[in-house]
Amino acid sequence: MADVGEVLMSVLSTIRVPKPGDRVHKDECALSFSSPESEGGLYVCMNSFLGFGGQYVDRHHARSGQRAYLHITRTRKAKKEEDNNSGSGHPPKKKPTRLAIGIEGGFDVEQELYEEDVKVVILPDRQEVTSEDLATMPDVVRERVSLSMAGIMAADSVSHTLQVQQWDGEVRQESRHAADLKQLDNGVKIPPSGWRCEVCDLQENIWMNLTDGKVLCGRRYFDGSGGNNHALLHFQETGYPLAVKLGTITPDGADVYSYDEDDMVLDAKLPEHLSHFGIDMMTMEKTERTMTELEIAVNQRVGEWEVIQESGTTLRPMFGPGLTGMKNLGNSCYLNSVMQVLFTVPDFQSKYVSNIDKIIHDAPSDPTQDFKTQVAKLGYGLLSGEYSKPAPDPGDENGASEPRGDQIGIAPQMFKALVGRGHPEFSTNRQQDAQEFLLHFINMVERNCRSGSNPSEAFRFLVEERIVCQQSQKAKYTQRVDYIVQLPVPMDQATNTEELQEAERRREEGDTSAPTVRAQIPFTACMAALSEPEILTDFWSSAVQTKTTATKTTRFASFPDHLVIQIKKFTFGLDWVPKKLDVSIDVPDTLDLSALRATGQQPGEELLPEVAPPPLMTPDVEVKGILGSHFNEEDDSLYSPLLSPVLDDSTVSQLCDMGFPLEACRKAVYYTGNTGIDAAMNWIMSHMDDPDFSAPLVLPGCSSGAGTTPTESLSEEHLATIVSMGFSRDQATKALRATSNVLDRAVDWIFSHLDDLESMDVSEGGRSAAESEGGRDPPPGPRVRDGPGKYELFAFISHMGTSTMCGHYVSHIKKDQQWVIFNDQKVCASEKPPKDLGYLYFYRRVAE
């Protein structure tokens, strides 16, 4: 064997020192969840700075030719007995006093004490070089290798950079209303104590409006505690934006909330504003918990298995294949819950886990940026059982105690970074909506499975919408593709109305002992609200050439293998503030949707003519030609009309005041035909994710030249996505051109024009019309599976909190007839799965 010094000299040119901007993967293997704490440690390539576990480092060496790796191993230090002894004189662990992570007073980021061993390993013979060995080597070798080792160890790892190690939830912005706040000279003076809500006499959670001095109770929380919303109602009636929480005022400041900005804010003129109502800030003392303290209390309870998490029950930890926990990377429970459920679906298992050897063999040189590799890595980590082991108890050196619920589990850092890259929400560490993430991930799967099997087809189904003009009785049929059934919650169908009214009455009277009563909504009522015909009051009928009333009925044109149902618990109040409906729904274990199968056009039924509605035009302005006047009345070429849409300025203004972009507001009013704020708001909520949401309004019929259609380049990615759904490239091109290159609208356009597309070639596995069976085109449309509409429940995701932007997600999954709860790193047998409190429900087809 060659001398190690000579070997190191021969590979010296491949050893790099990390520079600013280099991605150093020193915490996680690119192809597995091995880490420096794992058995065998982690090998970091000293050229590419990619990390590999012991089972993959030889593969990387063989493929890349790289020989020098920095081998990092960490072993947990044994805690001394006195560390856990409260009588040792050490102070107890401090409770958090600040809503922050990684800073003084905040939540402690769990820091384990490790002994670290670092050395250079030269492949393929695995010759080892320690720091002491370097001291005896030539200067050029010692300096280069030492600098590389020090640079790798000092560099922030990619996982560290992606996480917010220091997060301060108390950083607040100055309110835009503070500097010029209007205060009424109404003679109101506020006493230093003894405050009560002026409406309901509540004595806790009391706020004073800084404009008129009204003393009212705060918002009601999701669990029924808090106030009765009277301070919020006062803002809605008056528009006075700022309020201060009485009892939090001290010489250092106070809790100030801006209802208009919907956030806790700073008020630089707070002493002056308080003095207006006789409050001397310098003499006030704190008597109420601040909002930060309340939030800290909530965050401390999240890990205690409250409410949905089956608190109060000793749950049996479970370990083994398919029972692997996932670490919470900071508000990543929405991702953890969704991915646990998806890898219970056979399509995702076969696509990514069964083929993992081939996927890793075919992985590119940087597998951390490859979607298929990272999804396969996550799936294998969840299903293999390799990481489903009890987390070590710091106080149990001999492992004699019973296993805890927490697991070592896996930390999906690379996966989260990859799927969130470039997304304004999923790239952050903020809490997100699990339903939105599910659709986002399915969309990524669609884009990355343009050839070969596509596991998202397990959820894909067709929806048929039938609209009947009530005046002409003619019908219009459209189809669209969907992945989730959204069930409305008809609150007026609650079966315990009397209990709800009694609890509400007691709360309004200030009875703090009033029990929290949850509305009981029958699942059948939710399904009825979905299936019943919807009345369209401003439907433009091409049969009668005017607006009239129509009915819209929604049915399944196909039934997917796996059905996802979302309970629409999150809604908007009259002030467009998001709120969560606290309801219990008796969701069944089995479901039969056969009665909701679409039937298509009925015998003898006439269809509405394919005629577009007339454009909105200014009634009091003469239509002029492109040149602005008629000039030559015999020259028709000058009569290309400039269509000037009549937009209701008041509706546009109201939407802008809510914070939406002006052009989006103009489009909302235009496309809803000036039918009012509700219709425009619904349009906005449905199109907020459109790429051209804020783009200028382009009138239908406008073109890049006389008699032409827009000729801007079409997105190849959009074209490929539509083609992957079973359409031809020509059809995809036509759809994108007709919808200004917007993917979602193009797909909807295709399903609305299936008859027009029947004469065009349809791509089905690359076959042309001449090659297809019988020389006939298959019917145009996406590849969807179909079968009986009978299902059984196998998983559900629950949410606790006031909105999708906060709180906590957990998932329950049925494994071998046993319900299992997945709560981040805790995986336990479920005793009482709260099926009535779920947010997303997952059903699979029952074989007949």
Disulfide bonds with the S-S distance in Angstrom:
none
